[in-house]
Amino acid sequence: MSKIVIALGGNALGNDSLEQMEKVKIAAKAIADLVQDGHEILISHGNGPQVGMIKKAFDECEKQNITPNMPFPECIAMSQGYIGFHLQAAIETELFARKITDRPVSTLVTRIVVDANDPAFLKPTKPIGSYYDEQTAIKLMQETGDFYGEDAGRGFRRMIASPMPVDIMEKETVELLLQNKRVVIACGGGGIPVTEKNGLMVGIDAVVDKDFAASHMAKLIDADMLIILTAVDNAFLNYQKENETVISQATVSEAKKYCEEGHFAPGSMLPKVMASYMFTENGKNKHAIITSLERAADALKGECGTTVVA
């Protein structure tokens, strides 16, 4: 039996609640396969489309004087709640269908400690919320002090920082839940970023990459394995080029070299490979797998996936 942390991409969960309720059924089958095999399972998930939808709704309501706007950390918390609710229900349904009744599923609101002096805060890169024209964006920057930048030629959006995780406040709670045979959903959306202020931990506008959060959680709870689920079965060298090559296995040093050579796209495969070697370099018997959601069980058997080893 292994202790496994699974990082599930937010795009795999759809763009609205109805689509999400259908897509989580696919995730639930893959997760139930691992639970049925006796593994301890913690699931983290992305929230890019979902938190954007929540933030945009509050932006529009504020424009129309319907309700006050909502701080971004609270929007992340909301996404953790409703994504966790759907995942939890789908996994429980799948487990009950298999007559597995002794593995309850728990969703945990999770706070990720970040360093307020992280260099990422000097160069915000993550777009959130509504689109604006350039003139409105300039006005908003002057009024709020926030940074706005152009997003893929579609308009200007608020940009926020993506710092690295330093600690996870609920790590002991996660350990207790796993020890008591719970399937745990935590670190949703990369977690709610918090930092110390006047002796208290308070929310800060930021987005922690969900793969880095999952990797950090895996280290803190001494997991045996990190599985990062994405849209492809493997990572590739020279992706979508004539000399494209599947990476079946890479050592930590090889994975770092591939990252430095620019084989992986930022915001896509790059953080997945980095998160894999950041976890794996902490122990000889630990390894990380990057593969597709549908083939998670196959990847554990060595039939597909990119494995990163020490």
C-alpha positions in Angstrom: 0.0 0.0 0.0 1.3 3.4 -0.9 0.5 7.0 0.2 -0.4 8.8 -3.1 -1.0 12.5 -3.8 -2.9 13.1 -7.0 -2.9 16.5 -8.7 -6.0 16.9 -10.9 -6.2 19.7 -13.4 -8.9 22.3 -13.2 -9.6 22.1 -16.9 -10.5 18.5 -16.5 -13.4 19.6 -14.4 -15.2 21.7 -17.0 -16.2 25.3 -17.2 -19.5 25.4 -15.3 -21.1 23.4 -12.5 -23.3 21.2 -14.7 -20.4 20.2 -16.9 -18.3 19.7 -13.8 -20.8 17.3 -12.2 -20.4 15.1 -15.3 -16.6 15.3 -15.6 -16.0 14.5 -12.0 -17.5 11.0 -12.7 -14.5 10.3 -14.9 -12.1 11.4 -12.2 -14.0 9.4 -9.6 -13.5 6.1 -11.5 -9.7 6.7 -11.8 -9.4 7.6 -8.1 -11.7 4.7 -7.0 -9.4 2.3 -8.9 -6.5 3.4 -6.6 -8.6 3.3 -3.5 -9.8 -0.2 -4.4 -6.2 -1.3 -4.6 -5.7 -0.2 -1.0 -3.7 3.0 -1.4 -4.0 6.1 0.9 -5.2 8.9 -1.4 -5.1 12.6 -1.2 -6.5 14.6 -4.2 -5.6 18.1 -5.0 -7.2 20.0 -7.9 -6.9 23.0 -10.1 -9.5 25.8 -10.2 -8.5 28.1 -13.1 -11.9 28.2 -15.0 -13.9 27.9 -11.8 -12.3 30.7 -9.7 -12.3 32.9 -12.8 -16.1 32.4 -13.1 -16.6 33.2 -9.4 -14.4 36.3 -9.5 -16.1 37.6 -12.7 -19.5 37.1 -11.2 -18.6 39.3 -8.2 -16.9 41.9 -10.6 -20.2 42.2 -12.5 -22.3 42.4 -9.4 -20.2 45.2 -8.1 -20.5 47.1 -11.4 -24.2 47.0 -11.1 -24.3 47.8 -7.4 -25.9 44.4 -6.6 -23.4 43.2 -4.0 -19.9 44.2 -2.9 -16.9 42.6 -4.5 -15.2 39.6 -2.9 -11.5 39.4 -2.1 -9.6 36.8 -4.2 -8.6 34.5 -1.3 -12.3 34.1 -0.5 -13.0 33.3 -4.1 -10.4 30.5 -3.9 -12.1 29.2 -0.8 -15.5 29.2 -2.6 -14.0 27.2 -5.4 -12.5 24.7 -3.0 -15.9 24.2 -1.5 -18.0 23.6 -4.5 -15.4 21.6 -6.5 -14.7 19.5 -3.4 -18.5 19.0 -3.0 -18.8 17.6 -6.5 -15.6 15.5 -6.3 -16.5 14.1 -2.9 -20.0 13.1 -4.0 -18.8 11.5 -7.2 -16.0 9.5 -5.5 -18.4 8.3 -2.7 -20.9 7.2 -5.3 -18.2 5.3 -7.2 -16.9 3.7 -4.0 -20.4 2.7 -2.9 -21.1 1.1 -6.3 -18.0 -1.1 -5.7 -19.3 -1.9 -2.2 -16.3 0.0 -0.6 -18.0 1.5 2.5 -15.1 1.9 4.8 -13.3 4.7 3.0 -15.2 8.0 3.7 -14.3 11.1 1.6 -13.4 14.4 3.2 -12.9 17.8 1.7 -10.6 20.2 3.6 -10.4 24.0 3.2 -6.6 24.3 2.9 -4.4 27.3 3.4 -1.0 27.6 1.8 1.7 29.7 3.5 3.6 31.9 1.1 6.4 34.4 1.6 5.2 38.0 1.2 8.7 38.8 -0.1 8.6 36.2 -2.8 10.0 37.7 -6.0 6.8 36.6 -7.8 4.9 39.5 -6.2 7.2 41.9 -8.1 6.0 40.5 -11.4 2.3 39.3 -11.4 1.6 36.9 -14.2 -1.7 35.1 -13.4 -4.8 36.7 -15.1 -8.0 36.7 -13.1 -11.5 38.2 -13.3 -13.1 40.3 -16.0 -11.7 41.7 -19.3 -11.4 45.5 -19.7 -10.3 47.8 -22.5 -6.9 49.5 -22.1 -8.3 52.8 -21.0 -10.4 51.2 -18.2 -7.5 49.1 -17.1 -5.3 52.1 -16.7 -8.0 53.8 -14.7 -8.4 50.8 -12.5 -4.6 50.6 -11.9 -4.6 54.2 -10.8 -7.6 53.7 -8.5 -6.7 50.4 -6.9 -2.9 50.0 -7.3 -3.5 46.6 -8.8 -1.6 45.5 -12.0 -3.5 44.9 -15.2 -2.0 43.4 -18.3 -3.1 42.2 -21.7 -4.3 38.6 -21.8 -3.9 36.8 -25.2 -5.1 39.8 -27.2 -8.6 39.5 -25.7 -8.4 42.6 -23.4 -6.8 43.6 -20.2 -7.3 41.6 -16.9 -6.0 42.0 -13.4 -2.7 40.1 -13.0 -1.7 38.5 -9.6 1.4 36.8 -8.3 2.1 33.1 -8.3 4.5 32.6 -5.3 6.0 29.2 -4.3 4.4 27.4 -1.3 6.4 27.6 2.0 4.1 25.5 4.3 0.6 24.1 4.5 -1.4 24.9 7.6 -3.6 21.9 7.5 -0.9 19.3 7.0 -1.4 17.6 10.4 -5.2 17.4 9.8 -4.5 15.8 6.5 -2.2 13.2 8.2 -4.9 12.4 10.8 -7.6 11.9 8.1 -5.4 9.6 6.0 -4.5 7.6 9.1 -8.2 7.1 9.7 -8.8 5.7 6.2 -10.3 8.9 4.7 -9.9 9.8 1.1 -8.9 13.4 1.4 -9.5 16.3 -1.0 -7.2 19.2 -0.1 -5.1 22.1 -1.6 -7.9 22.9 -4.0 -6.8 25.5 -6.6 -3.3 25.4 -5.1 -4.7 26.3 -1.7 -5.7 29.7 -0.2 -2.5 31.8 -0.1 -1.9 33.2 3.4 1.0 35.1 5.0 1.8 36.3 8.5 0.7 39.8 9.5 0.8 41.1 13.0 1.0 37.6 14.4 -1.9 36.3 12.3 -2.2 34.3 9.1 -4.2 36.4 6.6 -5.2 35.9 3.0 -3.2 37.5 0.3 -4.0 38.0 -3.4 -2.1 35.3 -5.2 -2.4 32.0 -7.0 -0.2 29.0 -6.0 0.3 26.6 -8.9 -1.6 23.5 -8.0 1.2 21.2 -9.1 3.7 22.9 -6.8 1.1 22.8 -4.0 0.5 19.1 -4.5 4.3 18.4 -4.6 4.8 20.4 -1.4 2.0 18.5 0.4 3.4 15.2 -0.8 6.7 16.1 0.8 5.2 17.3 4.0 3.1 14.1 4.6 5.9 11.9 3.4 4.0 10.4 0.5 5.4 7.6 -1.6 4.2 8.9 -4.9 2.9 12.0 -6.7 0.6 11.5 -9.7 0.0 14.6 -11.8 -3.0 14.1 -14.1 -3.2 16.1 -17.3 -4.5 15.9 -20.9 -1.7 13.6 -22.3 -0.5 10.2 -21.4 3.2 11.3 -21.3 5.5 14.3 -21.3 7.5 14.8 -24.5 10.8 16.2 -25.7 10.3 18.5 -28.7 6.5 18.3 -28.3 4.5 18.5 -31.5 7.7 18.7 -33.6 9.0 16.2 -36.2 11.5 14.9 -33.7 8.9 14.6 -30.8 10.0 11.9 -28.3 8.1 10.3 -25.5 9.7 10.6 -22.1 9.0 7.3 -20.3 11.4 7.8 -17.4 13.7 10.6 -16.3 16.0 11.1 -13.3 15.8 14.3 -11.3 18.9 15.6 -13.0 17.6 14.7 -16.5 14.2 16.4 -15.7 16.0 19.6 -14.6 18.1 19.5 -17.7 15.0 19.2 -19.9 13.4 22.1 -18.2 16.5 24.3 -18.6 16.6 23.4 -22.3 13.0 24.8 -22.8 11.2 21.6 -23.8 8.1 22.4 -21.7 5.7 25.2 -22.0 5.3 27.6 -19.0 1.9 27.3 -17.4 1.4 23.9 -19.0 3.9 21.0 -18.8 6.8 22.9 -17.2 5.3 23.2 -13.7 4.3 19.5 -13.8 7.8 18.4 -14.6 9.3 20.8 -12.0 6.8 19.7 -9.3 7.7 16.1 -10.1 11.5 16.5 -9.6 11.0 18.8 -6.6 9.1 15.9 -4.9 11.3 13.1 -6.1 14.6 14.6 -5.1 13.6 14.2 -1.4 14.0 10.4 -1.2 15.4 7.5 -3.1 12.2 5.4 -2.9 9.9 8.2 -4.1 8.7 8.8 -7.6 6.3 11.0 -9.6 4.2 10.1 -12.6 2.8 12.5 -15.2 -0.1 11.0 -17.2 -3.7 11.4 -18.3 -6.6 11.1 -16.0 -8.1 8.1 -17.9 -4.8 6.1 -17.7 -3.8 6.7 -14.0 -4.2 3.0 -13.1 -2.3 1.9 -16.2 0.6 4.4 -15.3 0.9 2.7 -11.9 1.5 -0.6 -13.7 4.2 1.0 -15.9 2.1 0.8 -19.1 2.2 4.5 -19.8 3.1 7.9 -18.2 6.3 9.8 -17.6 8.0 8.6 -14.4 10.5 10.9 -12.6 12.9 9.0 -10.2 15.7 10.1 -8.0 
